[in-house]
Amino acid sequence: MAYRLVIFDFDGTLADSGDWFISMTNGVADRFKFRRITDEEVDMLRGRSSREVVEYMGVAKWKMPLIAIHARKLVAQHASNIPLFPGVPELLHGLRQSGVTIALVSSNSEANIRKILGPELSALVTYFNCGASMFGKTPKFRAVLRKARVAPKDVISIGDETRDIEAAAKAGVSSGAVTWGYARPEILAAHNPTVLFMGMDEILPTVVG
């Protein structure tokens, strides 16, 4: 087996929530006093790193946890409108049947994620480490590794943003970047993930080996 533990991001990786989040962005911008964006800017920003997007929109770092809390409340209200990407149920079942442990690390809440996944798929996830953090995802990755008692070399983190790749590198684990989420494939590739996934069906054979 190539990896014993896979740590998934949720929004943009397993959940097809991108369009919904974009539709909410300007309302959140008005509430938290940062820059509104046009449809043209949305496409442009997909070619920027996560850090560059935050700087472009003028979001103060201290506001990030507050924005994440507000976003989680919005997701809770609209969870029924957020679908999973095609192939997610088959992927999660395939990983568990192959003996791979599944974890989810997200700024979204565990309750929201469980609501979108449903009880059957939620039961396939062994570790949830969710909610906003001032310190990013790296400490969350390390916490999951400690609980799972798995060496970093046996772990792959899979997400859709450049910050996911950076956090994986800091935690010493492999990184998988999916091309169907927020960031463009070329910006993800420029950040040198261990694996660049072009389709959902590529994940299982890569993780299982």
C-alpha positions as CSV (number, residue, x, y, z in Angstrom):
1,M,0.0,0.0,0.0
2,A,1.3,3.4,-1.0
3,Y,-0.4,5.3,1.9
4,R,-2.0,4.1,5.2
5,L,-3.8,7.4,5.9
6,V,-5.4,9.9,3.6
7,I,-6.4,13.4,4.9
8,F,-9.0,15.1,2.8
9,D,-9.9,18.7,2.5
10,F,-13.7,19.0,2.1
11,D,-14.9,22.1,0.2
12,G,-13.8,22.0,-3.4
13,T,-12.2,18.5,-2.9
14,L,-15.1,16.3,-1.9
15,A,-18.0,18.8,-1.8
16,D,-18.9,20.8,-5.0
17,S,-19.4,24.0,-3.0
18,G,-17.3,26.4,-5.1
19,D,-20.2,28.1,-6.9
20,W,-22.2,28.4,-3.7
21,F,-19.3,30.0,-1.9
22,I,-18.7,32.4,-4.7
23,S,-22.3,33.4,-4.7
24,M,-22.0,34.3,-1.0
25,T,-18.7,36.1,-1.2
26,N,-19.8,39.7,-1.8
27,G,-22.4,39.5,1.0
28,V,-19.6,38.3,3.4
29,A,-17.4,41.1,2.0
30,D,-20.0,43.7,2.9
31,R,-20.4,42.3,6.4
32,F,-16.6,42.1,7.2
33,K,-15.5,45.1,5.2
34,F,-13.2,43.7,2.6
35,R,-13.2,44.0,-1.2
36,R,-16.1,42.9,-3.3
37,I,-15.2,40.9,-6.5
38,T,-16.7,40.8,-10.0
39,D,-17.3,37.7,-12.1
40,E,-14.1,38.6,-14.1
41,E,-12.1,38.8,-10.9
42,V,-13.3,35.4,-9.8
43,D,-11.7,33.7,-12.8
44,M,-8.5,35.8,-12.4
45,L,-8.2,34.9,-8.7
46,R,-8.3,31.1,-9.5
47,G,-4.9,31.7,-11.0
48,R,-3.5,33.1,-7.7
49,S,-2.2,31.3,-4.6
50,S,-4.4,31.3,-1.5
51,R,-2.2,33.9,0.1
52,E,-2.4,36.2,-2.9
53,V,-6.2,35.9,-3.0
54,V,-6.5,37.0,0.6
55,E,-4.2,39.9,0.0
56,Y,-6.0,41.0,-3.1
57,M,-9.3,41.1,-1.4
58,G,-7.9,43.0,1.5
59,V,-8.9,40.6,4.2
60,A,-7.2,41.2,7.5
61,K,-5.7,38.1,9.0
62,W,-7.3,38.7,12.4
63,K,-10.7,38.6,10.6
64,M,-10.2,35.1,9.1
65,P,-11.5,33.1,12.0
66,L,-14.5,35.3,12.3
67,I,-15.2,35.0,8.6
68,A,-14.8,31.2,8.8
69,I,-17.3,31.1,11.7
70,H,-19.8,33.1,9.7
71,A,-19.3,30.9,6.6
72,R,-19.9,27.8,8.6
73,K,-23.3,29.2,9.8
74,L,-24.2,30.0,6.2
75,V,-23.2,26.4,5.1
76,A,-25.4,25.0,7.9
77,Q,-28.4,26.9,6.5
78,H,-27.8,25.8,2.9
79,A,-26.2,22.3,3.4
80,S,-29.0,20.7,1.3
81,N,-27.9,22.8,-1.7
82,I,-24.3,21.6,-1.6
83,P,-23.7,18.3,-3.4
84,L,-20.7,16.0,-3.4
85,F,-18.6,15.6,-6.5
86,P,-19.5,12.6,-8.6
87,G,-17.5,9.5,-7.5
88,V,-17.0,10.6,-3.9
89,P,-19.1,7.7,-2.4
90,E,-17.3,5.1,-4.5
91,L,-13.9,6.6,-3.5
92,L,-14.5,6.6,0.2
93,H,-15.9,3.1,0.2
94,G,-13.0,1.9,-1.9
95,L,-10.4,3.4,0.4
96,R,-12.0,1.9,3.5
97,Q,-12.3,-1.5,1.8
98,S,-8.6,-1.3,0.9
99,G,-7.7,-0.7,4.6
100,V,-6.9,3.0,4.2
101,T,-7.8,5.2,7.2
102,I,-9.7,8.4,6.2
103,A,-9.4,11.8,7.9
104,L,-11.0,15.1,7.1
105,V,-9.4,18.4,8.0
106,S,-11.4,21.5,7.1
107,S,-12.2,25.0,8.2
108,N,-15.8,24.0,7.8
109,S,-17.6,22.4,10.9
110,E,-17.8,18.7,11.5
111,A,-21.6,19.1,11.8
112,N,-21.8,20.7,8.4
113,I,-19.6,18.1,6.8
114,R,-21.5,15.2,8.4
115,K,-24.8,16.8,7.1
116,I,-23.5,17.0,3.5
117,L,-21.8,13.5,3.6
118,G,-24.8,11.8,5.2
119,P,-24.5,9.2,7.9
120,E,-23.3,6.3,5.7
121,L,-20.3,8.2,4.3
122,S,-19.6,10.0,7.6
123,A,-19.1,6.6,9.2
124,L,-16.2,5.9,6.8
125,V,-14.2,8.8,8.2
126,T,-12.2,7.9,11.3
127,Y,-10.8,11.4,12.2
128,F,-12.4,14.8,11.9
129,N,-10.3,17.9,12.7
130,C,-12.5,20.8,11.7
131,G,-13.0,24.5,12.4
132,A,-11.1,27.7,11.9
133,S,-7.5,28.0,13.1
134,M,-5.2,31.0,13.3
135,F,-2.3,28.6,12.6
136,G,-3.6,27.0,9.4
137,K,-3.9,23.3,8.7
138,T,-0.4,22.1,9.5
139,P,-1.1,21.7,13.3
140,K,-4.3,19.9,12.4
141,F,-2.4,17.5,10.2
142,R,0.1,16.8,13.0
143,A,-2.7,16.2,15.4
144,V,-4.4,13.6,13.1
145,L,-1.0,11.9,12.7
146,R,-0.5,11.6,16.4
147,K,-4.0,10.2,17.0
148,A,-3.6,7.7,14.1
149,R,-0.1,6.8,15.1
150,V,1.0,6.9,11.5
151,A,4.4,8.0,10.2
152,P,4.4,11.1,7.9
153,K,5.8,9.0,5.0
154,D,2.6,6.9,5.1
155,V,0.3,9.9,4.8
156,I,-1.1,11.9,1.9
157,S,-3.1,15.1,2.2
158,I,-5.5,15.9,-0.7
159,G,-7.0,19.3,-1.3
160,D,-7.8,21.9,-3.9
161,E,-5.8,25.0,-2.9
162,T,-2.2,26.0,-2.7
163,R,-2.4,26.4,1.0
164,D,-3.2,22.6,1.3
165,I,0.1,21.8,-0.6
166,E,2.1,24.2,1.7
167,A,0.5,22.8,4.9
168,A,1.3,19.2,3.8
169,A,4.9,20.1,3.1
170,K,5.3,21.7,6.6
171,A,3.8,18.6,8.2
172,G,6.2,16.3,6.2
173,V,3.4,14.4,4.4
174,S,2.8,13.9,0.7
175,S,0.4,16.2,-1.0
176,G,-2.3,15.6,-3.6
177,A,-3.9,18.5,-5.5
178,V,-7.2,18.1,-7.2
179,T,-8.0,20.1,-10.3
180,W,-11.8,20.3,-10.0
181,G,-11.8,22.7,-7.0
182,Y,-11.0,26.3,-6.6
183,A,-7.4,26.8,-8.0
184,R,-6.4,26.3,-11.6
185,P,-4.3,23.3,-12.5
186,E,-1.3,25.4,-13.5
187,I,-1.1,27.3,-10.2
188,L,-1.4,24.0,-8.3
189,A,1.3,22.4,-10.4
190,A,3.6,25.4,-9.8
191,H,3.5,24.7,-6.0
192,N,4.8,21.2,-6.7
193,P,2.3,18.8,-5.1
194,T,3.4,15.1,-4.8
195,V,0.5,14.2,-7.1
196,L,-1.7,16.3,-9.4
197,F,-5.1,14.6,-9.7
198,M,-7.0,15.3,-13.0
199,G,-9.9,13.1,-12.1
200,M,-11.6,11.6,-9.0
201,D,-10.9,8.1,-10.3
202,E,-7.2,8.6,-10.1
203,I,-7.2,8.9,-6.3
204,L,-7.9,5.4,-5.2
205,P,-5.2,3.6,-7.3
206,T,-2.6,6.3,-6.2
207,V,-3.4,6.0,-2.5
208,V,-3.6,2.2,-2.5
209,G,-0.6,1.7,-4.8
